[in-house]
């Protein structure tokens, strides 16, 4: 294959041609543009209306945040850039931003609003800006999202006395040939060429209720210079069709442009300097002023038009790190009010742009400098114009895990559906893991060593989840936890919307969530840097056959996060001490998850089949039927022996004393009705849009049944493998039960996403805990080992 072709055989030049072919419309006449506006009003929508149209063009999806199910605009998932700069979380704030756009586009009083995106560092504000740029750029390349402006050429019109150019030429910057076309430097709307009364007539003829057109803006000063020159020249020729002559295809054409920073999007960065006027509008070019014969006035052709408002005219203007430009905020106040700025005392320019300021919380202090002056506060009017939307740190572990994966390895897949499920492990040849939980899945990162070689480092399963959970619990207000929940339960409530406690569930509707959650805590950048440091060094451990020193474990991650708090300048001493104290509960929860993995791997062939559970459920429903005579001819009667065997031997929940032969006693009856039937009924109600059928149900999704289907406990391990020796797990002797169990468990862990090295480390850690527990408690199966009769893992059946 030639180095000039891609892997699909297409040349790079041809691919570039194809990319650009659909991005632009051919230049058109003003009349053709009006026809397009009448058919597609979005072509002439106001800045706020165009931004709203771009956001809505990508549709919505359902997400769960703070335990609630919300509709989220896909625009903020950065679909135009494969999710690279997706804004994770903060859906309520984003939806409120879109509401502001909708009100501004409709002119319901909110068109004077300046949108304010506020929040601490690393909460997604920069991603929000990048999302705007990516989404608007992509939308403007579509047929539905074309954005238009005008180009001028005054050649052939003569040197009208009123134009002031002195010759039949038009230029700005370094000038050019008389026959060249010059585009409006501020993306002026093509409709602005028409007289005001005609613009209003066009607006009345357009069905633009959703995205009203921009009919109230006049030509920019540069375009006005060209217009006046042409008007003067053709008036001298006594043309009766003066407007047609001015807008003839030889002098004026409408051209589409791709919206981007500098062309439809203005971005003022923290480091930008200059006078307020230069930053906002632009500056006069002295050399050009001397070259142009302006007859004692400043010629708009000699203006740079590189200010943020000039660049953002037509769509949006963004002021980043607004506290660094506090002197501009008061000047911005009149922009949404008057929709006009001045190049000079006698030269004004109409603006159509949606103003957005982005800041850290320090802007609040800047705005409140004169608050004690009450009505005399010079910033009071500005504060009244600002519509504040607060970005917070994520309090959803899964979302935080996705963000961490993106920060560490550039994993950018955009999830869909409730729960923010994602499989972003980044490679088809990586092992299968829990695709719905980015905190569980492992991550492989290539790291360059000091000698220039590249090695693979593994972030083990649950390690990203450990960092994510730790970050989330530091963001919770420990003094204002909802209900009687602890930190881990509160994090679970934010993630799933409910916390189960036996038969009952605490939901977000049952408690009041703390208002301060997400405003403080560990930022994702701190966790990212801590993990990056771990990836850059090898751990102090070894194995004769496996590269265990290259594995970053959850324990490694939590230790690095907690131990670095005291030296991190972003945390006070009190915060560092408080956050360090939250490491223990997180470590315990992660070890529980690892323990489940290892025990499930050991007992993979011992799990109760779903078919067995389904058969039991069918018999329970038949048993509960109050009128046996109403059953159909083909309906089988319940088998009391099948139910008894399942409840006594499979569940280990009851014994002979709970039955009269095969007839259930009161406790068994209560268990069947309140635990089994009620659990299924609750599931059916939650999923009531689907037809309820036991045959078609995924019983593993029903919490009351899931615990039985996956009921693997330590007692089951001891009962099934009585000769297993946890102390010998690190290096079991050949031809022993421990060696056979370990080999099979390692194989199954690898099938579920672990590498052999991470499986070795995880299983060792879990079995060390098992060894200590068994040494303290004694033989958990000494009474026959029936599951649920006691043991080091709590001693209760999953049904209790």
DRENNUKE-477355 format. One line per 3 residues: number of its first residue (from 1); for each residue x, y, z of C-alpha. Coordinates in Angstrom, 2 decimals. Example, Ala and Ser with C-alpha at 12.3 -4.5 7.8 and 13.67 -1.06 7.14 Angstrom:
2
1	12.30,-4.50,7.80; 13.67,-1.06,7.14
END
This chain:
800
1	0.00,0.00,0.00; 1.32,3.44,-0.91; 2.18,5.79,1.93
4	-0.20,8.24,0.25; -3.23,6.07,0.89; -5.17,5.13,3.98
7	-5.79,1.59,5.20; -9.05,1.49,3.20; -7.15,2.28,-0.01
10	-8.51,5.81,-0.41; -5.92,8.54,-0.89; -5.54,11.09,1.87
13	-6.19,13.92,-0.58; -9.41,12.26,-1.76; -10.47,11.76,1.85
16	-9.88,15.46,2.52; -11.91,16.37,-0.56; -14.78,14.22,0.66
19	-14.60,15.76,4.13; -14.89,19.30,2.81; -17.33,18.58,0.00
22	-20.37,18.59,2.25; -19.22,21.34,4.62; -20.10,24.34,2.44
25	-22.79,25.56,0.07; -21.73,27.19,-3.19; -21.97,31.00,-3.06
28	-25.51,32.15,-3.83; -27.36,35.33,-4.64; -29.22,37.27,-1.98
31	-32.52,36.25,-3.57; -31.60,32.55,-3.40; -30.68,33.01,0.25
34	-34.09,34.47,1.02; -35.70,31.46,-0.62; -33.65,29.20,1.62
37	-34.62,31.16,4.73; -38.30,30.88,3.85; -37.85,27.11,3.58
40	-35.33,26.63,6.42; -35.64,29.47,8.98; -32.68,28.15,10.97
43	-30.46,29.59,8.21; -31.23,33.05,9.56; -31.82,32.27,13.24
46	-30.51,34.62,15.89; -27.34,33.69,17.75; -29.23,32.21,20.70
49	-31.67,30.51,18.33; -28.88,28.96,16.28; -27.12,27.68,19.40
52	-30.43,26.22,20.61; -31.01,24.55,17.24; -27.53,22.97,17.39
55	-28.14,21.59,20.88; -31.56,20.19,20.03; -30.38,18.68,16.73
58	-28.61,15.85,18.56; -31.65,14.80,20.59; -31.79,13.60,24.19
61	-31.23,10.46,26.23; -32.09,9.35,29.76; -29.50,9.44,32.53
64	-29.58,8.98,36.29; -27.88,11.66,38.39; -28.24,12.38,42.08
67	-30.54,9.37,42.08; -32.96,10.98,39.63; -33.79,10.06,36.04
70	-33.30,13.05,33.75; -33.42,13.81,30.03; -30.00,14.90,28.87
73	-29.09,16.65,25.62; -26.66,14.48,23.66; -24.96,17.64,22.41
76	-23.08,17.78,25.72; -21.76,14.25,25.20; -19.56,15.76,22.46
79	-20.84,13.31,19.81; -19.16,15.35,17.08; -15.78,14.46,18.57
82	-16.44,10.88,19.72; -17.02,12.04,23.28; -13.49,13.36,23.81
85	-14.75,16.45,25.61; -18.08,15.20,26.89; -19.40,17.02,29.94
88	-19.96,14.25,32.46; -22.76,14.86,34.92; -24.17,18.31,35.77
91	-27.20,17.54,33.61; -29.52,19.79,35.64; -27.20,22.77,35.11
94	-26.92,21.99,31.39; -30.69,21.70,31.02; -31.11,25.07,32.75
97	-28.59,26.55,30.30; -30.70,25.24,27.39; -33.79,26.75,29.02
100	-31.99,30.11,29.01; -31.23,29.70,25.31; -34.84,28.87,24.56
103	-36.09,31.94,26.41; -33.49,34.19,24.78; -34.29,32.85,21.30
106	-37.98,33.53,21.86; -37.27,37.03,23.21; -39.19,36.43,26.44
109	-37.25,39.04,28.39; -34.34,36.64,28.80; -32.63,37.89,25.65
112	-30.80,40.33,27.94; -29.43,37.48,30.05; -25.72,36.73,30.33
115	-25.27,33.02,31.03; -22.86,32.34,33.89; -21.27,28.89,34.26
118	-19.76,28.71,37.74; -18.01,26.02,39.74; -14.71,24.85,41.24
121	-11.81,23.72,39.09; -12.04,20.37,37.27; -15.85,20.24,37.26
124	-16.20,20.22,33.47; -16.41,23.94,32.65; -13.59,23.77,30.10
127	-15.15,20.66,28.60; -18.40,22.60,28.32; -16.66,25.26,26.22
130	-14.96,22.65,24.02; -18.30,20.90,23.61; -19.86,24.13,22.39
133	-17.10,24.63,19.84; -17.12,21.01,18.61; -20.90,20.79,18.42
136	-21.41,24.13,16.68; -18.63,23.40,14.20; -20.13,20.03,13.31
139	-23.69,21.39,13.15; -22.64,24.17,10.76; -21.28,21.55,8.35
142	-24.69,19.91,8.03; -27.33,21.00,5.57; -29.70,21.87,8.40
145	-27.08,23.89,10.25; -25.51,26.01,7.50; -24.50,29.47,8.72
148	-24.25,32.32,6.21; -22.69,35.73,5.80; -21.97,38.10,2.90
151	-19.00,38.85,0.66; -18.45,42.10,-1.24; -16.70,43.11,-4.45
154	-16.97,46.76,-5.52; -14.97,46.41,-8.74; -16.76,47.90,-11.75
157	-18.96,50.24,-9.74; -16.77,53.28,-10.17; -15.50,55.70,-7.52
160	-18.61,57.12,-5.95; -18.14,60.40,-4.10; -20.06,59.29,-1.10
163	-18.19,56.06,-0.49; -15.02,57.60,0.73; -12.74,54.88,-0.59
166	-11.19,57.01,-3.26; -11.15,54.15,-5.76; -13.18,51.19,-6.80
169	-11.55,48.90,-4.24; -12.38,47.33,-0.95; -9.97,45.74,1.46
172	-8.91,45.26,5.01; -5.78,43.90,6.61; -3.01,44.06,4.00
175	-5.35,45.01,1.17; -5.67,43.15,-2.10; -6.65,43.35,-5.74
178	-9.68,45.37,-6.73; -11.36,42.31,-8.13; -11.18,40.25,-4.94
181	-14.11,39.30,-2.75; -14.04,40.39,0.87; -16.11,38.70,3.51
184	-17.74,40.54,6.36; -15.15,40.37,9.16; -17.88,39.85,11.77
187	-20.09,37.28,9.99; -22.91,39.75,9.49; -26.32,38.23,8.73
190	-27.20,38.40,5.02; -30.67,39.73,5.90; -28.98,42.82,7.37
193	-28.38,43.99,3.79; -32.11,44.69,3.40; -33.72,47.90,4.64
196	-35.30,47.49,8.07; -38.90,47.47,6.80; -38.13,44.72,4.31
199	-36.33,42.67,6.95; -39.45,42.84,9.10; -41.58,41.68,6.17
202	-39.29,38.69,5.63; -39.50,37.88,9.32; -43.31,37.98,9.15
205	-43.25,35.61,6.18; -41.03,33.08,7.94; -42.48,30.33,10.10
208	-39.76,30.70,12.72; -41.52,30.14,16.01; -38.93,27.62,17.20
211	-35.86,29.56,16.12; -36.86,33.19,15.34; -34.72,34.83,12.67
214	-32.35,37.72,13.30; -34.23,40.58,11.64; -33.20,43.44,13.92
217	-29.47,43.78,13.15; -27.94,46.22,10.72; -24.88,45.85,8.51
220	-21.50,45.81,10.19; -19.32,48.91,9.57; -17.09,47.18,7.00
223	-20.06,45.96,4.98; -21.70,49.37,5.34; -18.61,50.90,3.75
226	-19.03,48.63,0.73; -22.79,49.18,0.59; -22.46,52.97,0.74
229	-19.82,52.98,-1.97; -22.01,50.92,-4.30; -25.09,52.95,-3.48
232	-23.29,56.21,-4.25; -21.87,54.90,-7.51; -25.19,53.61,-8.84
235	-27.14,56.62,-7.65; -24.83,58.76,-9.73; -25.74,56.54,-12.68
238	-29.41,57.17,-11.85; -30.23,53.51,-11.53; -33.88,53.12,-10.62
241	-33.35,49.55,-9.36; -30.78,50.81,-6.86; -30.99,47.93,-4.39
244	-30.81,45.35,-7.18; -27.71,47.08,-8.55; -26.04,47.16,-5.13
247	-26.80,43.51,-4.44; -26.09,42.28,-7.95; -24.32,38.92,-8.02
250	-21.19,40.71,-9.26; -21.01,42.79,-6.06; -22.67,40.75,-3.34
253	-22.88,37.04,-2.71; -24.04,35.00,0.22; -21.58,32.36,1.36
256	-21.70,29.70,4.05; -19.02,29.38,6.68; -18.05,26.75,9.22
259	-18.65,28.06,12.72; -15.46,27.94,14.74; -13.40,29.95,17.20
262	-12.79,33.29,15.53; -15.71,32.91,13.13; -19.03,32.87,14.96
265	-17.53,31.83,18.28; -15.51,34.32,20.28; -13.44,33.04,23.19
268	-11.64,35.40,25.57; -8.98,33.47,27.47; -7.51,34.31,30.86
271	-4.16,35.24,29.32; -5.56,37.63,26.68; -4.49,41.21,27.31
274	-4.95,44.68,25.85; -7.33,47.50,26.54; -10.96,46.71,27.23
277	-11.91,47.90,23.75; -9.23,45.75,22.10; -10.32,42.65,23.98
280	-14.00,43.22,23.27; -14.11,44.62,19.73; -10.68,45.08,18.20
283	-8.32,47.95,17.40; -7.47,50.50,14.73; -4.52,49.73,12.46
286	-2.45,52.88,12.16; -0.75,51.94,8.90; -4.04,51.20,7.20
289	-5.54,54.47,8.42; -2.75,56.38,6.68; -3.11,54.39,3.46
292	-6.86,54.79,3.12; -8.21,58.11,1.91; -10.91,58.52,4.51
295	-11.41,62.29,4.15; -10.91,63.12,7.79; -12.74,60.15,9.27
298	-11.70,56.72,10.45; -12.37,54.14,7.78; -13.85,50.87,9.14
301	-11.63,49.01,6.68; -8.71,49.90,8.94; -10.17,48.13,11.99
304	-8.88,44.71,13.10; -12.23,43.18,14.22; -10.33,40.62,16.31
307	-12.06,41.33,19.62; -14.07,38.57,21.29; -17.44,40.15,20.45
310	-16.47,40.62,16.81; -15.40,37.00,16.55; -18.53,35.77,18.31
313	-21.00,37.84,16.33; -23.63,35.58,14.82; -23.53,32.79,17.41
316	-21.83,32.91,20.83; -19.23,34.78,22.88; -17.46,33.00,25.73
319	-15.39,34.72,28.44; -13.20,32.11,30.10; -11.98,32.53,33.68
322	-14.15,35.63,33.92; -12.64,36.81,37.22; -9.46,37.61,35.24
325	-11.52,39.97,33.09; -13.65,41.51,35.82; -13.08,44.97,34.34
328	-14.96,43.87,31.22; -18.06,42.57,32.96; -19.60,45.99,33.48
331	-18.87,46.84,29.84; -20.59,43.65,28.78; -23.72,44.75,30.61
334	-24.88,46.98,27.77; -24.23,44.40,25.06; -27.33,42.25,25.68
337	-29.35,45.40,26.48; -28.48,47.46,23.41; -27.04,44.72,21.17
340	-24.52,47.24,19.96; -20.88,48.22,20.55; -18.70,51.03,19.21
343	-15.54,50.88,17.18; -15.13,54.59,17.70; -17.17,57.56,18.84
346	-18.99,57.80,15.55; -18.93,54.19,14.38; -21.16,51.61,16.02
349	-21.76,47.95,15.28; -24.84,45.82,15.88; -24.25,42.52,17.64
352	-26.12,39.25,17.70; -24.36,36.89,20.08; -25.18,34.77,23.11
355	-22.96,35.90,25.98; -21.52,33.15,28.23; -19.09,33.75,31.08
358	-17.24,30.91,32.78; -15.59,31.28,36.16; -14.33,29.65,39.30
361	-16.08,30.57,42.58; -13.75,33.56,43.03; -15.96,35.59,40.68
364	-18.60,35.65,43.42; -16.22,37.60,45.64; -15.42,39.98,42.78
367	-19.10,40.67,42.18; -19.76,41.25,45.88; -17.00,43.83,46.36
370	-19.53,46.66,46.72; -22.45,44.66,48.12; -22.46,46.72,51.34
373	-23.47,49.79,49.29; -26.92,48.31,48.66; -28.77,50.01,45.81
376	-25.62,52.04,45.06; -23.69,48.87,44.23; -22.25,49.57,40.73
379	-22.35,45.84,39.92; -25.95,45.32,40.97; -27.33,45.68,37.44
382	-24.76,43.22,36.14; -25.61,40.65,38.81; -29.26,40.97,37.89
385	-28.41,40.14,34.27; -26.34,37.06,35.13; -28.10,33.68,35.00
388	-25.95,31.42,37.16; -25.62,27.68,36.54; -23.43,25.83,39.01
391	-21.20,22.95,37.95; -20.27,20.58,40.77; -17.97,17.65,41.31
394	-19.57,14.37,40.36; -21.33,12.40,43.09; -22.00,9.40,40.84
397	-19.27,6.76,41.12; -19.81,5.43,37.61; -19.61,8.86,36.05
400	-16.47,9.62,38.03; -14.96,6.33,36.88; -15.68,7.24,33.27
403	-14.09,10.64,33.79; -11.01,9.06,35.36; -10.63,6.61,32.49
406	-10.78,9.51,30.07; -8.23,11.49,32.05; -5.85,8.55,32.39
409	-6.06,6.89,29.00; -8.29,8.95,26.74; -11.24,6.51,26.92
412	-14.00,8.59,25.33; -16.94,6.34,24.42; -20.26,8.06,25.06
415	-22.71,5.93,26.98; -26.44,5.71,26.44; -29.36,4.89,28.64
418	-30.15,5.02,32.31; -27.26,4.33,34.60; -24.59,5.74,32.31
421	-23.39,2.28,31.28; -20.25,2.28,29.17; -17.68,-0.04,27.75
424	-14.70,2.18,27.10; -11.79,-0.11,27.69; -10.34,0.96,24.43
427	-9.38,-2.26,22.71; -11.12,-5.24,21.15; -8.37,-7.55,22.29
430	-8.75,-6.65,25.95; -10.52,-9.28,28.11; -14.23,-9.12,28.71
433	-15.24,-7.47,31.98; -18.26,-5.75,33.47; -19.11,-3.58,30.48
436	-21.79,-1.71,32.42; -19.41,-0.53,35.13; -16.34,1.46,34.08
439	-15.06,1.32,37.66; -14.81,-2.47,37.54; -13.17,-2.86,34.15
442	-9.36,-3.00,34.00; -7.30,-0.54,32.02; -4.04,-1.16,30.17
445	-1.75,1.82,29.64; 1.50,1.95,27.70; 4.26,3.69,29.68
448	7.63,4.79,28.33; 10.52,3.77,30.55; 13.64,5.87,31.21
451	15.60,3.84,28.64; 13.04,4.66,25.95; 11.34,1.25,25.91
454	7.57,0.99,26.18; 5.93,-1.38,28.67; 2.32,-2.14,29.44
457	1.04,-1.31,32.90; -2.26,-2.69,34.14; -4.70,-0.83,36.32
460	-6.42,-3.81,37.89; -10.17,-4.38,38.05; -11.84,-2.20,40.71
463	-8.81,0.16,40.91; -10.47,2.92,38.89; -13.67,2.28,40.83
466	-11.75,2.61,44.11; -10.40,6.01,43.09; -13.84,7.07,41.88
469	-15.63,5.98,45.05; -13.01,7.63,47.24; -13.36,10.89,45.30
472	-17.15,10.75,45.59; -17.24,10.17,49.36; -14.89,13.14,49.92
475	-17.49,15.29,48.14; -20.30,14.36,50.52; -21.23,16.43,53.55
478	-20.58,14.01,56.40; -22.53,16.24,58.79; -25.64,16.21,56.64
481	-26.01,12.66,55.31; -29.56,11.76,54.20; -31.59,9.71,56.65
484	-29.40,7.38,58.67; -27.23,6.40,55.71; -23.46,6.24,55.94
487	-21.02,7.62,53.36; -20.91,4.48,51.23; -24.69,4.09,51.26
490	-25.12,7.75,50.30; -22.75,7.27,47.35; -24.81,4.24,46.31
493	-27.99,6.30,46.59; -26.54,8.93,44.25; -25.51,6.22,41.80
496	-28.55,3.97,41.67; -31.36,5.95,43.26; -31.92,3.50,46.10
499	-30.19,1.62,48.89; -31.51,-1.78,49.88; -31.80,-2.80,53.50
502	-33.19,-6.29,53.76; -36.75,-6.24,52.43; -36.87,-2.46,52.28
505	-35.30,0.09,49.99; -34.40,3.70,50.79; -34.91,5.83,47.66
508	-34.10,9.44,46.80; -37.77,10.22,47.37; -37.49,9.11,50.99
511	-34.65,11.44,52.03; -33.41,14.99,51.63; -30.09,15.13,49.80
514	-27.54,17.57,51.19; -27.37,20.85,49.30; -23.59,21.11,49.65
517	-22.70,17.73,48.14; -20.35,18.09,45.19; -19.12,21.58,46.01
520	-15.91,20.42,47.68; -13.74,17.31,47.75; -11.03,15.63,45.73
523	-10.97,16.85,42.10; -10.48,14.34,39.31; -7.14,15.93,38.43
526	-5.73,14.96,41.85; -6.76,11.33,41.40; -5.47,11.33,37.82
529	-2.05,12.61,38.88; -1.80,10.12,41.74; -2.53,7.21,39.39
532	-0.10,8.62,36.80; 2.64,8.57,39.44; 1.83,4.93,40.20
535	2.03,4.07,36.50; 5.45,5.71,36.28; 6.95,3.47,38.97
538	6.98,-0.26,39.65; 5.57,-1.70,42.86; 7.77,-3.32,45.47
541	6.58,-6.87,44.89; 7.62,-9.77,42.71; 6.55,-13.16,41.40
544	8.68,-15.80,39.69; 6.44,-15.96,36.61; 4.07,-12.98,36.59
547	4.79,-9.22,36.26; 2.95,-8.33,39.45; 5.17,-5.28,39.93
550	3.51,-3.70,36.87; -0.01,-4.00,38.28; -1.68,-1.03,40.00
553	-4.13,-2.46,42.52; -7.05,-0.78,44.30; -4.99,-0.84,47.49
556	-2.16,0.98,45.71; -4.57,3.62,44.44; -6.26,4.29,47.77
559	-2.91,4.50,49.56; -1.56,6.97,47.01; -4.68,9.14,47.22
562	-4.78,9.22,51.00; -1.04,9.58,51.59; -0.69,12.50,49.20
565	-3.40,14.65,50.76; -1.19,16.32,53.36; 1.32,17.54,50.76
568	-1.24,18.67,48.17; -1.52,22.48,48.22; -5.17,22.39,47.12
571	-6.32,20.98,50.48; -6.27,22.60,53.89; -4.98,20.62,56.86
574	-8.52,20.06,58.07; -9.64,18.80,54.65; -6.63,16.50,54.35
577	-7.32,14.96,57.77; -11.04,14.59,57.05; -10.54,13.04,53.60
580	-7.86,10.66,54.86; -10.33,9.34,57.42; -12.76,8.33,54.66
583	-10.32,5.88,53.13; -11.29,3.00,55.45; -14.94,2.58,54.40
586	-13.96,2.78,50.74; -11.24,0.15,51.17; -13.74,-2.15,52.88
589	-16.30,-1.78,50.10; -13.72,-2.43,47.38; -12.42,-5.50,49.21
592	-16.02,-6.76,49.36; -16.22,-6.45,45.57; -12.91,-8.28,45.12
595	-14.08,-10.95,47.55; -17.24,-11.47,45.51; -15.15,-11.87,42.36
598	-12.85,-14.44,43.90; -15.54,-16.49,45.63; -17.70,-16.43,42.50
601	-14.70,-17.68,40.52; -14.11,-20.50,43.02; -17.77,-21.51,43.07
604	-18.58,-20.82,39.42; -19.92,-24.32,38.89; -21.80,-24.35,42.17
607	-24.13,-21.40,41.53; -27.83,-22.12,41.65; -29.05,-22.20,38.02
610	-31.62,-19.59,37.09; -33.80,-22.39,35.75; -33.98,-23.94,39.22
613	-35.01,-20.63,40.74; -37.63,-20.11,38.02; -39.11,-23.56,38.68
616	-39.34,-22.76,42.38; -41.04,-19.42,41.65; -43.64,-21.11,39.42
619	-44.50,-23.54,42.18; -44.78,-20.72,44.75; -47.22,-18.80,42.54
622	-49.28,-21.93,41.98; -49.24,-22.64,45.73; -50.50,-19.11,46.48
625	-53.46,-19.48,44.12; -56.46,-19.16,46.41; -58.80,-21.08,44.09
628	-57.21,-24.28,42.73; -60.38,-25.08,40.78; -59.83,-21.98,38.65
631	-56.63,-23.35,37.17; -56.56,-24.36,33.56; -56.51,-28.01,32.53
634	-52.84,-27.74,31.51; -51.72,-25.92,34.67; -49.64,-28.17,36.90
637	-50.43,-28.15,40.62; -47.67,-26.97,42.96; -45.21,-29.61,44.13
640	-44.72,-29.12,47.90; -41.65,-31.37,47.94; -39.85,-29.32,45.25
643	-40.47,-26.14,47.24; -39.36,-27.72,50.52; -36.13,-29.11,49.04
646	-35.29,-25.75,47.48; -35.97,-23.87,50.73; -34.10,-26.26,52.99
649	-31.20,-27.50,50.85; -30.63,-24.83,48.19; -31.43,-21.80,50.32
652	-30.55,-23.29,53.68; -33.29,-21.08,55.06; -35.49,-23.61,56.89
655	-35.29,-27.07,58.43; -37.72,-29.93,59.18; -39.17,-28.10,62.17
658	-40.59,-25.45,59.87; -42.83,-27.95,58.05; -45.56,-30.44,58.77
661	-44.38,-33.11,56.38; -44.24,-31.10,53.19; -46.79,-28.53,54.32
664	-45.20,-25.17,55.16; -45.43,-23.66,58.60; -46.28,-20.04,59.30
667	-42.72,-18.73,58.82; -42.38,-20.52,55.48; -45.74,-19.17,54.30
670	-44.73,-15.64,55.27; -41.40,-16.06,53.49; -43.06,-17.21,50.25
673	-45.62,-14.44,50.19; -43.61,-11.52,51.55; -40.19,-12.26,50.10
676	-40.76,-14.15,46.89; -44.14,-13.00,45.58; -43.88,-9.44,46.85
679	-40.38,-9.10,45.42; -41.54,-10.21,42.00; -44.61,-7.99,42.17
682	-42.43,-5.00,43.03; -40.21,-5.77,40.04; -43.21,-6.16,37.75
685	-44.58,-2.79,38.88; -41.27,-1.03,38.26; -41.19,-2.57,34.79
688	-44.90,-2.29,34.12; -44.41,-1.17,30.53; -43.25,-4.71,29.79
691	-45.46,-7.79,29.82; -44.97,-9.61,33.10; -44.16,-13.26,32.63
694	-41.98,-15.41,34.83; -40.88,-17.34,31.75; -39.60,-14.17,30.07
697	-38.19,-12.40,33.12; -34.50,-12.09,33.86; -34.70,-13.30,37.44
700	-31.17,-12.08,38.02; -32.47,-8.50,37.80; -34.84,-9.00,40.73
703	-32.90,-8.14,43.90; -34.77,-10.70,45.99; -33.82,-13.46,43.52
706	-30.43,-12.21,42.39; -29.00,-12.91,45.83; -30.07,-16.56,45.47
709	-28.89,-17.05,41.90; -25.50,-15.66,42.82; -25.48,-16.90,46.42
712	-21.81,-17.71,46.84; -20.61,-17.47,50.41; -17.53,-18.59,52.30
715	-19.57,-21.28,53.93; -20.25,-22.69,50.45; -16.52,-22.67,49.72
718	-15.69,-24.64,52.88; -18.53,-27.06,52.31; -17.59,-27.67,48.68
721	-13.82,-27.77,49.21; -13.22,-29.00,52.77; -9.47,-29.45,52.19
724	-8.90,-25.93,50.86; -6.12,-24.20,52.84; -6.20,-20.38,52.46
727	-2.76,-20.12,54.06; -1.28,-22.17,51.21; -2.95,-20.14,48.47
730	0.14,-18.06,47.50; 2.14,-21.21,46.63; -0.02,-24.33,47.02
733	1.67,-27.73,46.85; 1.06,-29.72,43.67; -1.79,-32.23,43.52
736	-3.68,-30.58,46.37; -7.23,-29.33,46.43; -5.94,-25.81,47.05
739	-3.80,-25.97,43.89; -6.70,-27.24,41.79; -9.16,-24.69,43.15
742	-6.69,-21.84,42.67; -5.86,-22.81,39.09; -9.55,-22.94,38.15
745	-10.33,-19.69,39.96; -7.47,-17.83,38.25; -8.68,-19.06,34.86
748	-12.20,-17.81,35.56; -10.97,-14.44,36.83; -9.04,-14.01,33.60
751	-12.19,-14.78,31.63; -13.89,-11.97,33.54; -11.33,-9.25,32.85
754	-8.37,-9.91,35.14; -4.87,-10.56,33.89; -3.05,-13.47,35.50
757	-0.95,-11.02,37.47; -3.91,-9.03,38.82; -5.86,-12.25,39.47
760	-2.93,-13.56,41.49; -2.67,-10.41,43.60; -6.42,-10.07,44.14
763	-6.99,-13.70,45.07; -4.03,-13.62,47.46; -5.40,-10.57,49.26
766	-8.88,-12.07,49.54; -7.65,-15.47,50.73; -5.44,-13.80,53.33
769	-8.59,-12.22,54.77; -10.32,-15.60,54.58; -7.46,-17.28,56.44
772	-7.70,-14.75,59.26; -11.49,-15.00,59.46; -11.51,-18.78,59.52
775	-8.84,-18.76,62.18; -11.00,-16.47,64.34; -14.38,-18.12,63.75
778	-13.39,-21.74,63.31; -14.82,-24.21,60.83; -17.90,-22.54,59.26
781	-19.23,-25.88,58.11; -18.81,-27.81,61.32; -22.57,-28.37,61.64
784	-22.97,-29.70,58.16; -22.19,-26.52,56.27; -25.72,-25.63,55.25
787	-25.57,-22.15,53.71; -27.09,-19.51,55.93; -26.29,-21.26,59.23
790	-23.39,-19.02,60.13; -19.89,-18.24,59.00; -17.41,-15.46,58.60
793	-19.39,-13.60,55.95; -22.30,-12.56,58.11; -24.05,-15.86,58.90
796	-27.34,-15.08,57.18; -29.05,-16.42,54.12; -29.29,-13.95,51.23
799	-33.04,-14.08,51.79; -32.79,-12.64,55.32
END
